[in-house]
Amino acid sequence: FCGLADEDEARGAVARLILAAAEPYRFGAVRAQITTSVGVTLFPTDGADEPDVLLRQADQAMYEAKRDGKNRMHFFDSAGERRLREHRTKYDRLVQALAQGEFRLFYQPKVDLHSGHVDGVEALLRWQHPQRGLLQPGDFLEIIEASALTLPVGEWILHEALQQLEK
């Protein structure tokens, strides 16, 4: 749609399009009805001016509309796209960190508060980032836990702890 003043006007135009497409029609004796899923990106507010980028954004929005159900519209979320790209970059960097041996294990004693004796230790994962220094789990653990990295990092932790125990 061209010449629309704002997102609300675009939303209204798309809603009218969905309603019009949902009207039943006939092919001879057969009554038919279609459903539509509409993905919308707004130029220039979604930060793209290349036609292929705008089409990709609209396509992503359309798949979100399809996930929401029949006769739905979804507007491209440029902030969400940016967060997704940042998350992917962090994930890729964590894969690299594991491959390059940048993780470290530290140990914290577990003390019985009644007796004061050390009952064991807890292994604590840290990331020795080459530029940012030693990173705490809050800087990276959420990404590991929500991804396919959980198992390989867990295996690394077990292997490293057992290796250190042998020394």
Phi, psi and omega in degrees: 000133179249152173080014177277143187286322185201183182297323179298319179294321177295319179300317178296317180296318179292320178299319178295322178296316179297317178297317181295319180292333182280351179298131179294150175218169185240143167243091185064242181272353184266126175266130183232154177213138181245159173241155181231149172236122186242127174254135185234134168235146184250131176257130005261007190291339179273010170078018179229147176229358177274133181304319181293327178290317177299319177295319178297318179296316179296322179296315177300316180296323179297318179295326175294320177298319179297320178296329181285341181128189183279152178054052182237159172234153176216134177266137178303136182252096183295325177294319178296320177298318179297316178298320179297316178297317179297318179299316180297320178297317178296317179301311180301322179292325177291324175300316179295319180299318178296315181295328184265006176069038182270354179276150179228151174249133172239158183236139179240128181293145174254115187251133173286115185293334180284315184263338183082004180273148176281122181266347182164195178225157175246129178279132181242125181275132174228158179244118176272085183285133184298330180257325188263356179082202184283118184258141178280160182303329180299340180276347186208340188295325180301321180291319178297313185295334182260022185217182177287356179283346183306309183293309181296324178290319176300318177297320178298316180301311180299313180299313182296317180296317179293322177297317178292327179295325179292334184286000000 
